[in-house]
């Protein structure tokens, strides 16, 4: 069902949110400080799985994984990274703000892209290719438009121009 697809997308997105933090933690050698985060997350996930699978079925399993990821893994990784490595609470606030703003932008880009592609009707290979190209183009154009004033985007463009 479409609900499962949406939940899988959200689960993937929530998992990728803190993946870069895990890379930094490994590179900085501060894995010991976060040793209990996966255990706490797994316990919460298991409890929520048992409760939610009885209430809403398979979507409950995915929803409980999303909840435990967003309540335990992401905040735990952010806290450890910005208290033990960067040692700056202001950076932590900026990073959380960036994640919130980028997530809202991403939601609207995905929703608009889905709506546009949903309007393309048909079940042929050609229609599938048109949808695929539309998804790639629409998503990238919208992300560029929503981030063109962003200082990080400007820095990335400068780096690309510099490497040519």
C-alpha positions in Angstrom: 0.0 0.0 0.0 1.0 3.6 -0.5 1.2 4.1 3.3 4.1 1.6 3.4 5.9 3.4 0.6 5.6 6.8 2.4 6.8 5.3 5.7 9.7 3.6 4.0 10.7 6.9 2.4 10.5 8.7 5.8 12.4 5.9 7.4 15.2 6.2 4.9 15.3 10.0 5.2 15.4 9.9 9.0 18.2 7.3 8.9 20.2 9.4 6.5 19.8 12.5 8.7 22.3 11.3 11.2 24.5 9.2 8.9 27.0 12.1 8.4 27.2 12.5 12.2 28.1 8.8 12.5 30.9 9.3 10.0 32.2 12.2 12.0 32.0 10.2 15.2 34.0 7.4 13.7 36.6 9.7 12.2 36.9 11.6 15.5 37.2 8.4 17.5 34.3 9.4 19.9 32.3 6.2 19.5 32.6 5.3 23.2 30.5 8.3 24.3 27.5 7.1 22.3 27.8 3.4 23.1 24.3 3.2 24.6 22.4 5.1 22.0 21.8 2.0 19.7 20.8 -0.1 22.7 18.3 2.5 24.0 17.0 3.0 20.5 16.6 -0.8 20.0 14.7 -1.2 23.3 12.3 1.7 22.4 11.9 0.3 18.9 11.0 -3.1 20.2 8.5 -1.8 22.8 6.9 0.4 20.1 6.9 -2.4 17.6 5.0 -4.7 19.9 2.4 -2.1 20.8 2.0 -0.6 17.3 1.9 -3.8 15.3 -1.1 -4.8 17.3 -2.8 -1.5 16.8 -2.1 -0.7 13.1 -0.2 -3.7 11.7 2.8 -3.5 9.4 2.8 0.3 9.2 3.3 0.3 13.0 6.6 -1.5 12.6 7.9 1.2 10.3 6.4 4.0 12.3 8.0 2.7 15.5 11.4 2.5 13.8 11.0 6.1 12.6 10.0 7.3 16.0 12.9 5.6 17.8 15.3 6.9 15.2 14.0 10.5 15.5 13.7 10.4 19.3 16.9 8.6 20.2 19.4 8.2 17.4 19.3 11.7 15.8 19.3 13.7 19.1 21.9 11.4 20.6 24.2 11.7 17.7 23.8 15.5 17.5 24.5 15.9 21.2 27.6 13.7 21.2 29.0 15.3 18.1 28.5 18.9 19.2 29.6 18.4 22.8 32.5 16.0 22.4 33.9 17.1 19.0 32.9 20.6 18.0 32.4 21.7 21.6 30.1 24.5 20.6 26.4 24.7 21.4 25.8 27.4 18.9 26.9 25.1 16.1 24.5 22.5 17.4 21.6 25.0 17.3 22.5 26.0 13.8 22.7 22.4 12.7 19.3 21.5 14.2 17.9 24.6 12.5 19.4 23.5 9.2 18.0 20.0 9.5 14.5 21.4 10.2 14.5 23.9 7.4 16.0 21.4 4.9 13.5 18.7 6.0 10.6 21.1 5.4 11.9 22.1 2.0 12.4 18.4 1.1 8.9 17.5 2.1 7.4 20.2 -0.2 9.7 19.2 -3.0 8.8 15.6 -2.7 5.0 16.4 -2.4 5.1 18.7 -5.4 7.1 16.2 -7.5 4.8 13.3 -6.5 1.7 15.4 -7.4 3.2 16.4 -10.8 4.2 12.8 -11.6 0.9 11.5 -10.4 -0.8 13.5 -13.2 1.1 11.6 -15.8 -1.1 8.7 -16.6 -0.4 5.4 -18.3 1.4 2.1 -17.7 3.8 1.9 -20.6 7.6 1.9 -20.6 7.6 5.3 -22.2 5.4 6.8 -19.5 7.6 5.2 -16.8 10.7 6.8 -18.5 8.9 10.2 -18.7 8.0 9.9 -15.0 11.6 9.0 -14.1 13.0 12.0 -16.0 10.4 14.3 -14.6 11.2 13.2 -11.0 14.9 13.8 -11.5 14.4 17.2 -13.3 11.7 18.5 -11.0 13.4 17.5 -7.8 16.8 19.0 -8.8 15.3 22.2 -10.2 13.2 22.7 -7.0 16.0 22.0 -4.7 18.3 24.4 -6.6 15.6 27.1 -6.5 14.9 26.6 -2.8 18.6 26.7 -1.9 20.0 29.2 -4.4 20.4 31.9 -1.7 21.9 29.4 0.8 25.6 30.1 1.6 26.4 26.4 1.5 25.0 26.2 -2.0 27.0 29.2 -3.1 30.1 27.6 -1.7 29.4 24.4 -3.5 29.0 26.3 -6.8 32.2 28.1 -6.2 34.0 24.8 -5.6 32.6 23.3 -8.8 33.7 26.4 -10.8 37.1 26.3 -9.2 37.7 22.6 -10.1 36.9 23.1 -13.8 
